[in-house]
Amino acid sequence: MNKTRKHTHPKAMSDSSFDKPRDIWNVFKIISEIVEGYESLSHVKPAVSIFGSAKIPKGSDFFNLTEEIAYKLSIEGYNIITGGGPGTMEAANIGASKGPSLSIGLNIDLPHEQTENGHQDIMLRYRYFFTRKVMFIKHSMAYVAMPGGFGTLDELFDIATLIQTQKKRPLPIILVGTEFWSGLIDWIKDTLIKNKTINLGDPSLLSLVDTADEVVKIINCHNDEQCRHKFDKGGPNFEF
């Protein structure tokens, strides 16, 4: 009910432009991607998602650091989930594969950039970003964001929003690279907080670190019941 309008808008009701067969087929494709992800990853626990730019070159400092983080997490028993592509994603899959835990790639069909790397024990392919996101959100108990672009920022703020709105149980969101991320953190504090578009405590959802050992320490803390209260302060029945 629109309280501003006195009458129903003439275009508020659907018309014959709805392409029922095609749209129903698209719905089935969406359902099939979600079902496949649920079935393929149901045993993958615990898991950490690592995000970052596909453009990070092999042998660079951030590539090597990502590989180290994934390796140390794998040694600790955490399966590693990435987007399955080159750059940061490949580094994380390599690091995971050098350890004992699973290396998982959630690949996406793109006209450029995305070519699957060859270091995945489980490789799933997606047409839609939003179905792929569901798999990251459902199966991850921590997010690690390496330096990246719009895609990394998208994943970062998506999970932060879900936690902020209590749709997802609190989990560590770790930004690696103080020099790279500090400008964003400053903007969140100086602009968003100043304009009261987020709550005073919301920046605490994000942790800023520089080393693999710091990442492992934060995630191990979250995985420890006595330490988890720092992240999980209770709440409703979370959807994820």
N, C-alpha and C positions, 0 to 999 in steps of 0.2 A: 504494500500500500504506500503510495507516494503522497505524503501529507501536503506537499507544496502544490501539486496539480489537483484541480477540481474534477477532472475527467481522466479516464484511462488513455494513455498515449496511443494513437492509432497504429504505431509500429511496435507496440509492446508484445503483441502476439506473433508467433512464428508464422511464416507464409510458405508457399510452395517452392521457395528457392532451396529448401533443405534437400540435399542429395542423399536420400536415405541409404541406398545400397553402398555407395562409396564411403559415407561417414560411418556406417555400421562396420564395414570392413576395417577402417582405420581404428575403430574402438577395439576390435578383435586383435589387431596387431599390437596395440598398446597393452592389452591384457596378457598377450603371449609373452611379451618382453618381461613383464613383472613376474609372471608365473615362473618363467625360466630362471630368472634371477633368484627368486625365493628358493626354488628347488636346488639350484647349483651351489648356493652359498649358505644353505641352512646349517651346515656343519662347521662353518668357518667362524670359530670363536677362540680367543678374542682376536679382533682385527683392528688395525690402525690404517686410516686413509692418509695418503701423502699426496699433496697437490703442488703444482708449480708449473713454470713455463715450459712449453714444448721447444722453445728456442734456446734453452741453456745448452751450450756446446759440451761435448765430451771432453773430459780432462780439465774443465774449469773448476774453480774453487767450490762453487755451489753444486756442481755435478758430483764432485767427490764427497762433499759434505752430505748430500742427500743419500748417496750410496752407503756412507758410514752410518747414518741414522737408521736406515732400513736394515742394515746388517745387524746392528746392535739390538734393535727391536726384535728381529728374527731370533737372535740368540736368546732373548728373554722370553720367547714363546709367543710373540705377537705375529699373526699373519698380516701381510701387507697388501693393501688395496690401492691401486692407482688407476689413472685413466687409460693405461695401456699403450700410450704413444711414446714419442721420442723425448729427448731432453730430460727434464726432472723425473718424468714418469719412468723412463728407461733406467735411470740411475737407481730409483727406488726398487724397481723390479730386479735389477742386478744384485743390489744389496740383500734383498730378501732371499734371492736364490742362492747366495753364498752361505746363508744360514739355514737352519733346519725347518723353518716355518714356510707356509705357503706364500707364493708370489701370485697375485691375482690382478688381472687387467680388465677393466670395464671399458671396452673400446667403443668409439662413436664414429659413425659414418660422416665424414666431412669432405668438402670439395678440395681442401688443402690442409696442410700441416699434419693431419692425423694419419700416421702409418704405424701399424702395430709393431711393437718391439718383440724380439724373440726370447723373452725371459719370463714367460708366464706359465705357471702350472695350471691355472684356470683362466681361460680367455672367453669372455662374453662380448657380444657385439650388440650395439644399440642404434636404433634409428633416431630416437627421441632423447633430448637432454633430460627431460623431466622424469622419464622412467629410469634412466641411468642414475639420476640424483637419489631416487628412492632407495636404490641399492646401497649407495654410499651411506646414506642416513641410517638405514635400518641395521646395517651390519658393522658399523664402526663404533668403537668405544673411545676413540680419540681422533682428532683432526690435526695434521701437521701441514702448515702452509709454508712452502719455500717461496722465494721470490717468483712472481708470476704476473700475468696481465689480467685482462677482463675476466677470463674463465676462472682463474684462481680467486679473484675478488668475489665473483659470483658465488662460488662454493663457500667461501669464507663467511660472507654476510648471510647466506642462506641458512647455514647451520647456527649462526649467532642469533638470527631471528627466531628460529624454531625453539632454541633454548630460552630466549628472552620471553617468548609467548607461552612457554611451558607446554609446547607440543613435543619436545624432545627432552629426555632426561639429561641433566647437565653432564657435560663431558669436557675434557681439556681441548681447547683450541689454541694451538701453539704456533706462533709466528717465528720463523727462524731467519735471523739476519737483522740485527738492531739497526744498522745503517740503512737498510732497504725499507724497513717497516716503520721506523720511528716517526717519519713525516705523517703517515696515516694515523698513527696513534695520537700524535699531537693534534691533528685536525679533528679527530673524534672528540678529544677532550676540550679543545679550544673553540670549536664551532658547534658541534652537536650538543654538547653539555651546555654551552653558553646560551644557545637558543632553545634549550629545554625540549629538544626533539627526541632525546633518550633520557633514561633515568641515570642518576648519579653513579649507581653501582654497575651499570652496563659495561663500561670499559674493562671491568675486572673479569669479564668472560674471556678475554684474550690474554695470553701469556707471551712475553717477548723474550727470546733466548738467542744464543749464538752457537751453542755446541751440541753435539750429539748426546753427550752425557746428561745435559740439562733436560733434553727431550725425554730421555729414558727415565730420568728421576721423576718428572712430573707425571708421566703415564703410569709408572709403577705405583706412585702414590695414589693415583685415582683407582688403580686396580686393587689396592689394599683397603679392606673394609674399615680399618681404624683411621685411615687417612682420608677416605672418600668424602667425609662430611664437608671438606673444603669446597667441593664442587656440588655435591648433591644435598641440598637443604630440604628435601622433601617437597611434596606438591601433589597435584592431582594424578589421575591415572594417565600416564604419558602415552601418546600414540605410537612412539618409536622407542 
